[in-house]
Amino acid sequence: MSGIIREARAFDAQATAEIVYQFQQDTAWMPNLYTLDEVVGFCRTMIDRGWVTVAQEQGQVIGFLARDQEEVCSLYLLAEVRGRGHGRALLANAKASSPRLVLRTFEANEAARRFYHRQGFIEVGRSDGSSNEEALPDIFLQWMDGPTGDQA
């Protein structure tokens, strides 16, 4: 991975939102629930709360991770940079500041499920989707530092 990991700033809301919005548009199983403006507002809120770390390459935001304490709320990358270590770097940065991380991923998101498994996350539960806005079945995952988790 080349590039840098840094805290998001207010002006990153548009770039992070475009990454989420593009994923929403490109993913057949993902319902298109939000306009780009709504996603910008959502990303701005997460950035204002201090939750967001971005991956940047050649001056461009190429991905981000949003974390509220130990909960990873979002991890998105531009399609063209996936598989190059940026997601792993964002996650390693989060692991370095928390002995435990939890997250949800959609059951349909097989690539994310494989990624998180490789990063030491284990499945701890499932939902039928009634508790998320997308109404998609999801999987609860957990990572713990130490003997039961990886040593990121």
N, CA, C and O atoms as a GROMACS GRO file, in nm:
protein
  608
    1MET      N    1   0.084  -0.118   0.000
    1MET     CA    2   0.000   0.000   0.000
    1MET      C    3   0.088   0.124   0.000
    1MET      O    4   0.178   0.137   0.083
    2SER      N    5   0.062   0.213  -0.092
    2SER     CA    6   0.126   0.344  -0.088
    2SER      C    7   0.019   0.443  -0.047
    2SER      O    8  -0.100   0.416  -0.064
    3GLY      N    9   0.059   0.555   0.007
    3GLY     CA   10  -0.038   0.653   0.050
    3GLY      C   11  -0.030   0.676   0.198
    3GLY      O   12   0.059   0.623   0.266
    4ILE      N   13  -0.123   0.754   0.249
    4ILE     CA   14  -0.123   0.788   0.390
    4ILE      C   15  -0.260   0.762   0.452
    4ILE      O   16  -0.362   0.757   0.383
    5ILE      N   17  -0.258   0.743   0.583
    5ILE     CA   18  -0.380   0.732   0.664
    5ILE      C   19  -0.382   0.856   0.752
    5ILE      O   20  -0.283   0.886   0.819
    6ARG      N   21  -0.493   0.927   0.754
    6ARG     CA   22  -0.503   1.048   0.836
    6ARG      C   23  -0.646   1.068   0.884
    6ARG      O   24  -0.740   1.008   0.831
    7GLU      N   25  -0.660   1.153   0.985
    7GLU     CA   26  -0.793   1.189   1.033
    7GLU      C   27  -0.865   1.268   0.924
    7GLU      O   28  -0.806   1.352   0.857
    8ALA      N   29  -0.992   1.241   0.909
    8ALA     CA   30  -1.072   1.315   0.811
    8ALA      C   31  -1.094   1.457   0.860
    8ALA      O   32  -1.101   1.484   0.980
    9ARG      N   33  -1.107   1.547   0.764
    9ARG     CA   34  -1.139   1.686   0.793
    9ARG      C   35  -1.271   1.720   0.722
    9ARG      O   36  -1.316   1.645   0.635
   10ALA      N   37  -1.330   1.830   0.761
   10ALA     CA   38  -1.463   1.866   0.710
   10ALA      C   39  -1.470   1.860   0.557
   10ALA      O   40  -1.571   1.816   0.501
   11PHE      N   41  -1.366   1.904   0.490
   11PHE     CA   42  -1.370   1.907   0.343
   11PHE      C   43  -1.366   1.768   0.280
   11PHE      O   44  -1.382   1.755   0.159
   12ASP      N   45  -1.345   1.662   0.360
   12ASP     CA   46  -1.345   1.525   0.309
   12ASP      C   47  -1.485   1.466   0.296
   12ASP      O   48  -1.501   1.356   0.243
   13ALA      N   49  -1.587   1.538   0.342
   13ALA     CA   50  -1.724   1.483   0.340
   13ALA      C   51  -1.768   1.448   0.198
   13ALA      O   52  -1.829   1.344   0.177
   14GLN      N   53  -1.739   1.533   0.103
   14GLN     CA   54  -1.782   1.507  -0.036
   14GLN      C   55  -1.712   1.383  -0.091
   14GLN      O   56  -1.777   1.296  -0.150
   15ALA      N   57  -1.581   1.373  -0.073
   15ALA     CA   58  -1.505   1.259  -0.128
   15ALA      C   59  -1.548   1.128  -0.064
   15ALA      O   60  -1.564   1.027  -0.133
   16THR      N   61  -1.568   1.128   0.068
   16THR     CA   62  -1.609   1.004   0.134
   16THR      C   63  -1.750   0.965   0.090
   16THR      O   64  -1.779   0.848   0.069
   17ALA      N   65  -1.837   1.064   0.077
   17ALA     CA   66  -1.974   1.037   0.033
   17ALA      C   67  -1.977   0.980  -0.108
   17ALA      O   68  -2.055   0.890  -0.137
   18GLU      N   69  -1.894   1.032  -0.196
   18GLU     CA   70  -1.892   0.981  -0.333
   18GLU      C   71  -1.849   0.835  -0.337
   18GLU      O   72  -1.896   0.759  -0.421
   19ILE      N   73  -1.760   0.795  -0.246
   19ILE     CA   74  -1.717   0.655  -0.240
   19ILE      C   75  -1.835   0.566  -0.198
   19ILE      O   76  -1.860   0.462  -0.259
   20VAL      N   77  -1.906   0.608  -0.093
   20VAL     CA   78  -2.023   0.531  -0.047
   20VAL      C   79  -2.130   0.527  -0.156
   20VAL      O   80  -2.185   0.421  -0.186
   21TYR      N   81  -2.159   0.642  -0.213
   21TYR     CA   82  -2.265   0.651  -0.314
   21TYR      C   83  -2.233   0.564  -0.436
   21TYR      O   84  -2.321   0.498  -0.490
   22GLN      N   85  -2.108   0.564  -0.478
   22GLN     CA   86  -2.069   0.483  -0.593
   22GLN      C   87  -2.085   0.334  -0.562
   22GLN      O   88  -2.131   0.257  -0.646
   23PHE      N   89  -2.048   0.294  -0.440
   23PHE     CA   90  -2.068   0.154  -0.399
   23PHE      C   91  -2.217   0.120  -0.406
   23PHE      O   92  -2.255   0.014  -0.458
   24GLN      N   93  -2.300   0.209  -0.354
   24GLN     CA   94  -2.445   0.188  -0.355
   24GLN      C   95  -2.495   0.172  -0.498
   24GLN      O   96  -2.579   0.086  -0.525
   25GLN      N   97  -2.446   0.253  -0.590
   25GLN     CA   98  -2.490   0.248  -0.730
   25GLN      C   99  -2.440   0.123  -0.802
   25GLN      O  100  -2.510   0.067  -0.886
   26ASP      N  101  -2.319   0.080  -0.769
   26ASP     CA  102  -2.255  -0.031  -0.841
   26ASP      C  103  -2.289  -0.169  -0.788
   26ASP      O  104  -2.258  -0.269  -0.852
   27THR      N  105  -2.353  -0.177  -0.671
   27THR     CA  106  -2.375  -0.305  -0.605
   27THR      C  107  -2.520  -0.349  -0.625
   27THR      O  108  -2.614  -0.287  -0.574
   28ALA      N  109  -2.537  -0.457  -0.699
   28ALA     CA  110  -2.671  -0.503  -0.739
   28ALA      C  111  -2.761  -0.531  -0.620
   28ALA      O  112  -2.881  -0.501  -0.625
   29TRP      N  113  -2.708  -0.588  -0.514
   29TRP     CA  114  -2.792  -0.627  -0.401
   29TRP      C  115  -2.820  -0.512  -0.304
   29TRP      O  116  -2.902  -0.526  -0.213
   30MET      N  117  -2.752  -0.399  -0.321
   30MET     CA  118  -2.767  -0.286  -0.228
   30MET      C  119  -2.880  -0.195  -0.274
   30MET      O  120  -2.875  -0.142  -0.385
   31PRO      N  121  -2.982  -0.176  -0.189
   31PRO     CA  122  -3.089  -0.084  -0.228
   31PRO      C  123  -3.036   0.060  -0.236
   31PRO      O  124  -2.952   0.100  -0.156
   32ASN      N  125  -3.086   0.135  -0.331
   32ASN     CA  126  -3.047   0.276  -0.346
   32ASN      C  127  -3.142   0.361  -0.263
   32ASN      O  128  -3.242   0.411  -0.313
   33LEU      N  129  -3.109   0.378  -0.136
   33LEU     CA  130  -3.199   0.447  -0.044
   33LEU      C  131  -3.171   0.596  -0.031
   33LEU      O  132  -3.258   0.671   0.012
   34TYR      N  133  -3.050   0.640  -0.067
   34TYR     CA  134  -3.009   0.777  -0.036
   34TYR      C  135  -2.957   0.849  -0.159
   34TYR      O  136  -2.894   0.790  -0.246
   35THR      N  137  -2.984   0.979  -0.164
   35THR     CA  138  -2.926   1.064  -0.268
   35THR      C  139  -2.782   1.095  -0.228
   35THR      O  140  -2.742   1.074  -0.113
   36LEU      N  141  -2.705   1.144  -0.323
   36LEU     CA  142  -2.567   1.183  -0.292
   36LEU      C  143  -2.565   1.291  -0.185
   36LEU      O  144  -2.480   1.286  -0.095
   37ASP      N  145  -2.655   1.388  -0.191
   37ASP     CA  146  -2.658   1.493  -0.090
   37ASP      C  147  -2.685   1.437   0.050
   37ASP      O  148  -2.626   1.483   0.147
   38GLU      N  149  -2.772   1.337   0.059
   38GLU     CA  150  -2.799   1.275   0.189
   38GLU      C  151  -2.675   1.202   0.241
   38GLU      O  152  -2.645   1.205   0.361
   39VAL      N  153  -2.603   1.136   0.152
   39VAL     CA  154  -2.482   1.065   0.192
   39VAL      C  155  -2.374   1.165   0.235
   39VAL      O  156  -2.300   1.138   0.330
   40VAL      N  157  -2.364   1.279   0.167
   40VAL     CA  158  -2.269   1.383   0.208
   40VAL      C  159  -2.301   1.428   0.351
   40VAL      O  160  -2.211   1.442   0.433
   41GLY      N  161  -2.428   1.450   0.380
   41GLY     CA  162  -2.468   1.490   0.515
   41GLY      C  163  -2.432   1.385   0.619
   41GLY      O  164  -2.386   1.418   0.728
   42PHE      N  165  -2.455   1.260   0.586
   42PHE     CA  166  -2.421   1.149   0.676
   42PHE      C  167  -2.271   1.145   0.702
   42PHE      O  168  -2.227   1.133   0.816
   43CYS      N  169  -2.192   1.156   0.595
   43CYS     CA  170  -2.046   1.154   0.610
   43CYS      C  171  -1.998   1.276   0.689
   43CYS      O  172  -1.908   1.264   0.772
   44ARG      N  173  -2.057   1.391   0.664
   44ARG     CA  174  -2.020   1.512   0.738
   44ARG      C  175  -2.045   1.493   0.887
   44ARG      O  176  -1.963   1.533   0.970
   45THR      N  177  -2.156   1.432   0.922
   45THR     CA  178  -2.187   1.407   1.063
   45THR      C  179  -2.083   1.316   1.127
   45THR      O  180  -2.035   1.344   1.237
   46MET      N  181  -2.046   1.208   1.057
   46MET     CA  182  -1.945   1.116   1.112
   46MET      C  183  -1.810   1.187   1.128
   46MET      O  184  -1.740   1.166   1.227
   47ILE      N  185  -1.774   1.270   1.030
   47ILE     CA  186  -1.648   1.344   1.038
   47ILE      C  187  -1.652   1.442   1.154
   47ILE      O  188  -1.556   1.451   1.230
   48ASP      N  189  -1.762   1.516   1.169
   48ASP     CA  190  -1.776   1.612   1.279
   48ASP      C  191  -1.765   1.544   1.415
   48ASP      O  192  -1.719   1.606   1.511
   49ARG      N  193  -1.807   1.420   1.424
   49ARG     CA  194  -1.798   1.346   1.550
   49ARG      C  195  -1.659   1.290   1.575
   49ARG      O  196  -1.632   1.234   1.682
   50GLY      N  197  -1.570   1.303   1.478
   50GLY     CA  198  -1.433   1.254   1.494
   50GLY      C  199  -1.419   1.105   1.470
   50GLY      O  200  -1.323   1.044   1.518
   51TRP      N  201  -1.512   1.045   1.398
   51TRP     CA  202  -1.513   0.900   1.377
   51TRP      C  203  -1.431   0.855   1.257
   51TRP      O  204  -1.399   0.736   1.248
   52VAL      N  205  -1.397   0.944   1.166
   52VAL     CA  206  -1.350   0.903   1.033
   52VAL      C  207  -1.200   0.920   1.014
   52VAL      O  208  -1.141   1.023   1.048
   53THR      N  209  -1.139   0.815   0.961
   53THR     CA  210  -1.001   0.815   0.916
   53THR      C  211  -1.003   0.786   0.767
   53THR      O  212  -1.077   0.698   0.722
   54VAL      N  213  -0.924   0.859   0.690
   54VAL     CA  214  -0.922   0.839   0.546
   54VAL      C  215  -0.789   0.781   0.500
   54VAL      O  216  -0.685   0.802   0.562
   55ALA      N  217  -0.796   0.708   0.391
   55ALA     CA  218  -0.677   0.666   0.317
   55ALA      C  219  -0.666   0.760   0.198
   55ALA      O  220  -0.764   0.784   0.127
   56GLN      N  221  -0.547   0.811   0.179
   56GLN     CA  222  -0.525   0.908   0.073
   56GLN      C  223  -0.406   0.865  -0.010
   56GLN      O  224  -0.304   0.819   0.043
   57GLU      N  225  -0.418   0.880  -0.141
   57GLU     CA  226  -0.311   0.845  -0.233
   57GLU      C  227  -0.301   0.955  -0.338
   57GLU      O  228  -0.400   0.990  -0.402
   58GLN      N  229  -0.182   1.009  -0.355
   58GLN     CA  230  -0.159   1.117  -0.451
   58GLN      C  231  -0.260   1.231  -0.433
   58GLN      O  232  -0.311   1.285  -0.531
   59GLY      N  233  -0.287   1.266  -0.307
   59GLY     CA  234  -0.376   1.376  -0.277
   59GLY      C  235  -0.524   1.347  -0.285
   59GLY      O  236  -0.606   1.435  -0.258
   60GLN      N  237  -0.561   1.226  -0.323
   60GLN     CA  238  -0.702   1.189  -0.339
   60GLN      C  239  -0.746   1.094  -0.227
   60GLN      O  240  -0.674   0.998  -0.195
   61VAL      N  241  -0.862   1.120  -0.168
   61VAL     CA  242  -0.921   1.027  -0.072
   61VAL      C  243  -0.969   0.906  -0.150
   61VAL      O  244  -1.050   0.918  -0.242
   62ILE      N  245  -0.917   0.788  -0.113
   62ILE     CA  246  -0.951   0.666  -0.186
   62ILE      C  247  -1.029   0.567  -0.100
   62ILE      O  248  -1.074   0.463  -0.149
   63GLY      N  249  -1.045   0.600   0.028
   63GLY     CA  250  -1.121   0.513   0.117
   63GLY      C  251  -1.129   0.574   0.255
   63GLY      O  252  -1.062   0.672   0.285
   64PHE      N  253  -1.213   0.513   0.338
   64PHE     CA  254  -1.224   0.562   0.475
   64PHE      C  255  -1.281   0.455   0.567
   64PHE      O  256  -1.346   0.360   0.524
   65LEU      N  257  -1.253   0.474   0.694
   65LEU     CA  258  -1.311   0.390   0.800
   65LEU      C  259  -1.372   0.485   0.901
   65LEU      O  260  -1.307   0.581   0.944
   66ALA      N  261  -1.497   0.458   0.941
   66ALA     CA  262  -1.564   0.535   1.046
   66ALA      C  263  -1.580   0.443   1.166
   66ALA      O  264  -1.629   0.331   1.154
   67ARG      N  265  -1.539   0.493   1.283
   67ARG     CA  266  -1.543   0.411   1.404
   67ARG      C  267  -1.593   0.495   1.520
   67ARG      O  268  -1.539   0.602   1.549
   68ASP      N  269  -1.696   0.445   1.587
   68ASP     CA  270  -1.747   0.504   1.709
   68ASP      C  271  -1.700   0.415   1.823
   68ASP      O  272  -1.761   0.312   1.851
   69GLN      N  273  -1.593   0.455   1.888
   69GLN     CA  274  -1.527   0.376   1.992
   69GLN      C  275  -1.487   0.240   1.935
   69GLN      O  276  -1.400   0.234   1.849
   70GLU      N  277  -1.549   0.131   1.982
   70GLU     CA  278  -1.507  -0.001   1.932
   70GLU      C  279  -1.592  -0.050   1.814
   70GLU      O  280  -1.566  -0.158   1.761
   71GLU      N  281  -1.690   0.027   1.773
   71GLU     CA  282  -1.775  -0.016   1.661
   71GLU      C  283  -1.728   0.044   1.529
   71GLU      O  284  -1.725   0.166   1.513
   72VAL      N  285  -1.692  -0.042   1.436
   72VAL     CA  286  -1.660   0.002   1.300
   72VAL      C  287  -1.794   0.022   1.229
   72VAL      O  288  -1.866  -0.075   1.203
   73CYS      N  289  -1.826   0.146   1.199
   73CYS     CA  290  -1.955   0.179   1.139
   73CYS      C  291  -1.951   0.169   0.987
   73CYS      O  292  -2.051   0.134   0.924
   74SER      N  293  -1.837   0.199   0.928
   74SER     CA  294  -1.824   0.199   0.782
   74SER      C  295  -1.678   0.175   0.744
   74SER      O  296  -1.587   0.224   0.810
   75LEU      N  297  -1.659   0.101   0.638
   75LEU     CA  298  -1.528   0.087   0.574
   75LEU      C  299  -1.554   0.074   0.425
   75LEU      O  300  -1.608  -0.026   0.378
   76TYR      N  301  -1.516   0.176   0.351
   76TYR     CA  302  -1.539   0.180   0.207
   76TYR      C  303  -1.411   0.221   0.136
   76TYR      O  304  -1.333   0.302   0.185
   77LEU      N  305  -1.391   0.163   0.018
   77LEU     CA  306  -1.280   0.198  -0.070
   77LEU      C  307  -1.332   0.218  -0.211
   77LEU      O  308  -1.432   0.159  -0.251
   78LEU      N  309  -1.262   0.302  -0.287
   78LEU     CA  310  -1.291   0.310  -0.430
   78LEU      C  311  -1.270   0.173  -0.491
   78LEU      O  312  -1.178   0.101  -0.452
   79ALA      N  313  -1.354   0.135  -0.585
   79ALA     CA  314  -1.345   0.002  -0.646
   79ALA      C  315  -1.206  -0.023  -0.705
   79ALA      O  316  -1.154  -0.134  -0.694
   80GLU      N  317  -1.146   0.077  -0.766
   80GLU     CA  318  -1.019   0.056  -0.834
   80GLU      C  319  -0.900   0.038  -0.742
   80GLU      O  320  -0.792   0.002  -0.788
   81VAL      N  321  -0.916   0.063  -0.611
   81VAL     CA  322  -0.802   0.043  -0.519
   81VAL      C  323  -0.822  -0.076  -0.426
   81VAL      O  324  -0.735  -0.104  -0.343
   82ARG      N  325  -0.933  -0.146  -0.438
   82ARG     CA  326  -0.956  -0.263  -0.352
   82ARG      C  327  -0.852  -0.370  -0.380
   82ARG      O  328  -0.810  -0.389  -0.495
   83GLY      N  329  -0.812  -0.440  -0.275
   83GLY     CA  330  -0.714  -0.547  -0.290
   83GLY      C  331  -0.570  -0.500  -0.289
   83GLY      O  332  -0.479  -0.579  -0.316
   84ARG      N  333  -0.547  -0.373  -0.259
   84ARG     CA  334  -0.411  -0.319  -0.259
   84ARG      C  335  -0.361  -0.283  -0.119
   84ARG      O  336  -0.257  -0.218  -0.105
   85GLY      N  337  -0.433  -0.325  -0.014
   85GLY     CA  338  -0.386  -0.306   0.122
   85GLY      C  339  -0.440  -0.184   0.194
   85GLY      O  340  -0.410  -0.165   0.312
   86HIS      N  341  -0.520  -0.102   0.128
   86HIS     CA  342  -0.571   0.019   0.193
   86HIS      C  343  -0.673  -0.014   0.302
   86HIS      O  344  -0.671   0.047   0.409
   87GLY      N  345  -0.762  -0.108   0.276
   87GLY     CA  346  -0.859  -0.149   0.378
   87GLY      C  347  -0.789  -0.209   0.499
   87GLY      O  348  -0.825  -0.182   0.613
   88ARG      N  349  -0.689  -0.292   0.472
   88ARG     CA  350  -0.611  -0.353   0.580
   88ARG      C  351  -0.540  -0.245   0.663
   88ARG      O  352  -0.535  -0.255   0.785
   89ALA      N  353  -0.486  -0.143   0.596
   89ALA     CA  354  -0.418  -0.034   0.667
   89ALA      C  355  -0.516   0.047   0.753
   89ALA      O  356  -0.485   0.081   0.867
   90LEU      N  357  -0.633   0.076   0.699
   90LEU     CA  358  -0.734   0.149   0.777
   90LEU      C  359  -0.776   0.067   0.899
   90LEU      O  360  -0.790   0.121   1.009
   91LEU      N  361  -0.796  -0.062   0.879
   91LEU     CA  362  -0.837  -0.148   0.989
   91LEU      C  363  -0.725  -0.164   1.092
   91LEU      O  364  -0.752  -0.164   1.212
   92ALA      N  365  -0.601  -0.176   1.047
   92ALA     CA  366  -0.487  -0.186   1.140
   92ALA      C  367  -0.477  -0.060   1.224
   92ALA      O  368  -0.444  -0.067   1.343
   93ASN      N  369  -0.504   0.055   1.165
   93ASN     CA  370  -0.503   0.180   1.239
   93ASN      C  371  -0.610   0.178   1.349
   93ASN      O  372  -0.584   0.223   1.461
   94ALA      N  373  -0.728   0.127   1.318
   94ALA     CA  374  -0.834   0.117   1.418
   94ALA      C  375  -0.798   0.017   1.527
   94ALA      O  376  -0.822   0.041   1.645
   95LYS      N  377  -0.740  -0.096   1.487
   95LYS     CA  378  -0.700  -0.199   1.584
   95LYS      C  379  -0.595  -0.147   1.681
   95LYS      O  380  -0.592  -0.186   1.797
   96ALA      N  381  -0.508  -0.059   1.633
   96ALA     CA  382  -0.400  -0.006   1.716
   96ALA      C  383  -0.452   0.078   1.832
   96ALA      O  384  -0.381   0.099   1.930
   97SER      N  385  -0.575   0.128   1.821
   97SER     CA  386  -0.628   0.212   1.928
   97SER      C  387  -0.745   0.150   2.003
   97SER      O  388  -0.812   0.218   2.081
   98SER      N  389  -0.770   0.022   1.980
   98SER     CA  390  -0.879  -0.045   2.051
   98SER      C  391  -0.849  -0.194   2.064
   98SER      O  392  -0.813  -0.258   1.966
   99PRO      N  393  -0.863  -0.250   2.184
   99PRO     CA  394  -0.837  -0.394   2.200
   99PRO      C  395  -0.950  -0.483   2.147
   99PRO      O  396  -0.936  -0.605   2.140
  100ARG      N  397  -1.062  -0.420   2.109
  100ARG     CA  398  -1.177  -0.495   2.059
  100ARG      C  399  -1.248  -0.410   1.955
  100ARG      O  400  -1.268  -0.290   1.975
  101LEU      N  401  -1.286  -0.472   1.844
  101LEU     CA  402  -1.366  -0.404   1.743
  101LEU      C  403  -1.486  -0.493   1.709
  101LEU      O  404  -1.474  -0.615   1.704
  102VAL      N  405  -1.598  -0.430   1.685
  102VAL     CA  406  -1.718  -0.501   1.642
  102VAL      C  407  -1.772  -0.430   1.517
  102VAL      O  408  -1.750  -0.311   1.497
  103LEU      N  409  -1.842  -0.506   1.435
  103LEU     CA  410  -1.903  -0.448   1.316
  103LEU      C  411  -2.012  -0.538   1.265
  103LEU      O  412  -2.026  -0.653   1.308
  104ARG      N  413  -2.088  -0.485   1.172
  104ARG     CA  414  -2.188  -0.562   1.098
  104ARG      C  415  -2.152  -0.553   0.951
  104ARG      O  416  -2.104  -0.450   0.903
  105THR      N  417  -2.174  -0.660   0.881
  105THR     CA  418  -2.163  -0.657   0.736
  105THR      C  419  -2.282  -0.732   0.678
  105THR      O  420  -2.333  -0.825   0.740
  106PHE      N  421  -2.323  -0.692   0.562
  106PHE     CA  422  -2.437  -0.759   0.501
  106PHE      C  423  -2.400  -0.900   0.460
  106PHE      O  424  -2.290  -0.924   0.409
  107GLU      N  425  -2.491  -0.992   0.482
  107GLU     CA  426  -2.470  -1.131   0.443
  107GLU      C  427  -2.434  -1.142   0.294
  107GLU      O  428  -2.353  -1.226   0.255
  108ALA      N  429  -2.493  -1.056   0.213
  108ALA     CA  430  -2.469  -1.059   0.068
  108ALA      C  431  -2.330  -1.009   0.030
  108ALA      O  432  -2.285  -1.032  -0.082
  109ASN      N  433  -2.262  -0.939   0.121
  109ASN     CA  434  -2.132  -0.881   0.089
  109ASN      C  435  -2.021  -0.983   0.115
  109ASN      O  436  -1.948  -0.974   0.214
  110GLU      N  437  -2.011  -1.078   0.025
  110GLU     CA  438  -1.915  -1.188   0.042
  110GLU      C  439  -1.771  -1.140   0.044
  110GLU      O  440  -1.689  -1.195   0.118
  111ALA      N  441  -1.739  -1.039  -0.035
  111ALA     CA  442  -1.601  -0.988  -0.037
  111ALA      C  443  -1.564  -0.930   0.100
  111ALA      O  444  -1.454  -0.954   0.149
  112ALA      N  445  -1.655  -0.855   0.160
  112ALA     CA  446  -1.628  -0.798   0.293
  112ALA      C  447  -1.616  -0.909   0.397
  112ALA      O  448  -1.530  -0.903   0.485
  113ARG      N  449  -1.701  -1.008   0.388
  113ARG     CA  450  -1.695  -1.119   0.484
  113ARG      C  451  -1.560  -1.189   0.478
  113ARG      O  452  -1.500  -1.220   0.581
  114ARG      N  453  -1.511  -1.215   0.356
  114ARG     CA  454  -1.379  -1.278   0.340
  114ARG      C  455  -1.269  -1.188   0.395
  114ARG      O  456  -1.179  -1.235   0.464
  115PHE      N  457  -1.277  -1.060   0.364
  115PHE     CA  458  -1.178  -0.963   0.411
  115PHE      C  459  -1.170  -0.962   0.563
  115PHE      O  460  -1.062  -0.975   0.621
  116TYR      N  461  -1.284  -0.947   0.629
  116TYR     CA  462  -1.284  -0.940   0.775
  116TYR      C  463  -1.236  -1.071   0.837
  116TYR      O  464  -1.167  -1.069   0.939
  117HIS      N  465  -1.271  -1.182   0.778
  117HIS     CA  466  -1.222  -1.311   0.828
  117HIS      C  467  -1.069  -1.315   0.822
  117HIS      O  468  -1.004  -1.358   0.918
  118ARG      N  469  -1.012  -1.271   0.711
  118ARG     CA  470  -0.865  -1.268   0.698
  118ARG      C  471  -0.801  -1.173   0.799
  118ARG      O  472  -0.685  -1.190   0.835
  119GLN      N  473  -0.877  -1.074   0.845
  119GLN     CA  474  -0.824  -0.978   0.941
  119GLN      C  475  -0.847  -1.020   1.086
  119GLN      O  476  -0.823  -0.943   1.178
  120GLY      N  477  -0.895  -1.143   1.106
  120GLY     CA  478  -0.908  -1.197   1.241
  120GLY      C  479  -1.044  -1.180   1.306
  120GLY      O  480  -1.060  -1.210   1.424
  121PHE      N  481  -1.142  -1.133   1.232
  121PHE     CA  482  -1.277  -1.118   1.287
  121PHE      C  483  -1.348  -1.254   1.286
  121PHE      O  484  -1.327  -1.336   1.197
  122ILE      N  485  -1.431  -1.275   1.388
  122ILE     CA  486  -1.510  -1.397   1.395
  122ILE      C  487  -1.658  -1.359   1.401
  122ILE      O  488  -1.696  -1.254   1.452
  123GLU      N  489  -1.741  -1.447   1.348
  123GLU     CA  490  -1.885  -1.425   1.351
  123GLU      C  491  -1.937  -1.449   1.492
  123GLU      O  492  -1.905  -1.550   1.555
  124VAL      N  493  -2.018  -1.354   1.541
  124VAL     CA  494  -2.076  -1.367   1.675
  124VAL      C  495  -2.228  -1.358   1.673
  124VAL      O  496  -2.292  -1.369   1.778
  125GLY      N  497  -2.287  -1.340   1.556
  125GLY     CA  498  -2.433  -1.334   1.549
  125GLY      C  499  -2.480  -1.299   1.410
  125GLY      O  500  -2.402  -1.263   1.322
  126ARG      N  501  -2.612  -1.308   1.392
  126ARG     CA  502  -2.676  -1.276   1.264
  126ARG      C  503  -2.809  -1.206   1.291
  126ARG      O  504  -2.867  -1.216   1.399
  127SER      N  505  -2.854  -1.135   1.189
  127SER     CA  506  -2.984  -1.068   1.196
  127SER      C  507  -3.057  -1.089   1.064
  127SER      O  508  -2.994  -1.109   0.960
  128ASP      N  509  -3.188  -1.084   1.070
  128ASP     CA  510  -3.268  -1.102   0.948
  128ASP      C  511  -3.281  -0.973   0.868
  128ASP      O  512  -3.346  -0.972   0.763
  129GLY      N  513  -3.220  -0.866   0.915
  129GLY     CA  514  -3.226  -0.738   0.845
  129GLY      C  515  -3.332  -0.644   0.896
  129GLY      O  516  -3.340  -0.529   0.852
  130SER      N  517  -3.413  -0.689   0.989
  130SER     CA  518  -3.520  -0.602   1.041
  130SER      C  519  -3.466  -0.486   1.123
  130SER      O  520  -3.540  -0.391   1.152
  131SER      N  521  -3.339  -0.490   1.162
  131SER     CA  522  -3.282  -0.383   1.244
  131SER      C  523  -3.195  -0.286   1.164
  131SER      O  524  -3.130  -0.200   1.224
  132ASN      N  525  -3.191  -0.299   1.031
  132ASN     CA  526  -3.114  -0.202   0.953
  132ASN      C  527  -3.202  -0.138   0.845
  132ASN      O  528  -3.302  -0.196   0.803
  133GLU      N  529  -3.164  -0.019   0.803
  133GLU     CA  530  -3.244   0.057   0.707
  133GLU      C  531  -3.258  -0.012   0.572
  133GLU      O  532  -3.358   0.004   0.503
  134GLU      N  533  -3.157  -0.090   0.535
  134GLU     CA  534  -3.158  -0.157   0.406
  134GLU      C  535  -3.246  -0.281   0.405
  134GLU      O  536  -3.280  -0.332   0.298
  135ALA      N  537  -3.283  -0.330   0.523
  135ALA     CA  538  -3.365  -0.451   0.539
  135ALA      C  539  -3.296  -0.573   0.479
  135ALA      O  540  -3.361  -0.662   0.423
  136LEU      N  541  -3.162  -0.576   0.491
  136LEU     CA  542  -3.083  -0.688   0.440
  136LEU      C  543  -3.027  -0.769   0.557
  136LEU      O  544  -2.981  -0.711   0.655
  137PRO      N  545  -3.030  -0.901   0.549
  137PRO     CA  546  -2.970  -0.983   0.654
  137PRO      C  547  -2.824  -0.943   0.675
  137PRO      O  548  -2.750  -0.922   0.579
  138ASP      N  549  -2.784  -0.934   0.802
  138ASP     CA  550  -2.646  -0.898   0.829
  138ASP      C  551  -2.582  -0.992   0.930
  138ASP      O  552  -2.649  -1.069   0.999
  139ILE      N  553  -2.451  -0.983   0.935
  139ILE     CA  554  -2.369  -1.069   1.020
  139ILE      C  555  -2.292  -0.980   1.116
  139ILE      O  556  -2.233  -0.880   1.075
  140PHE      N  557  -2.292  -1.016   1.243
  140PHE     CA  558  -2.217  -0.944   1.345
  140PHE      C  559  -2.080  -1.009   1.359
  140PHE      O  560  -2.070  -1.131   1.375
  141LEU      N  561  -1.975  -0.927   1.353
  141LEU     CA  562  -1.839  -0.977   1.362
  141LEU      C  563  -1.766  -0.907   1.475
  141LEU      O  564  -1.798  -0.794   1.512
  142GLN      N  565  -1.666  -0.976   1.530
  142GLN     CA  566  -1.588  -0.920   1.640
  142GLN      C  567  -1.441  -0.958   1.623
  142GLN      O  568  -1.408  -1.067   1.577
  143TRP      N  569  -1.354  -0.865   1.660
  143TRP     CA  570  -1.211  -0.889   1.666
  143TRP      C  571  -1.164  -0.850   1.805
  143TRP      O  572  -1.206  -0.747   1.859
  144MET      N  573  -1.077  -0.930   1.863
  144MET     CA  574  -1.017  -0.897   1.992
  144MET      C  575  -0.868  -0.917   1.983
  144MET      O  576  -0.820  -1.017   1.928
  145ASP      N  577  -0.793  -0.822   2.036
  145ASP     CA  578  -0.649  -0.834   2.040
  145ASP      C  579  -0.611  -0.939   2.144
  145ASP      O  580  -0.682  -0.957   2.243
  146GLY      N  581  -0.502  -1.006   2.121
  146GLY     CA  582  -0.455  -1.105   2.218
  146GLY      C  583  -0.470  -1.246   2.167
  146GLY      O  584  -0.476  -1.269   2.046
  147PRO      N  585  -0.476  -1.343   2.259
  147PRO     CA  586  -0.475  -1.484   2.221
  147PRO      C  587  -0.590  -1.527   2.131
  147PRO      O  588  -0.575  -1.621   2.052
  148THR      N  589  -0.706  -1.459   2.141
  148THR     CA  590  -0.820  -1.500   2.058
  148THR      C  591  -0.833  -1.417   1.932
  148THR      O  592  -0.917  -1.447   1.847
  149GLY      N  593  -0.752  -1.315   1.918
  149GLY     CA  594  -0.756  -1.232   1.798
  149GLY      C  595  -0.618  -1.227   1.736
  149GLY      O  596  -0.524  -1.288   1.786
  150ASP      N  597  -0.606  -1.153   1.627
  150ASP     CA  598  -0.472  -1.140   1.570
  150ASP      C  599  -0.396  -1.031   1.643
  150ASP      O  600  -0.455  -0.957   1.721
  151GLN      N  601  -0.273  -1.021   1.618
  151GLN     CA  602  -0.188  -0.923   1.685
  151GLN      C  603  -0.155  -0.812   1.586
  151GLN      O  604  -0.040  -0.800   1.542
  152ALA      N  605  -0.252  -0.731   1.552
  152ALA     CA  606  -0.234  -0.627   1.450
  152ALA      C  607  -0.132  -0.524   1.490
  152ALA      O  608  -0.105  -0.431   1.416
   0.00000   0.00000   0.00000
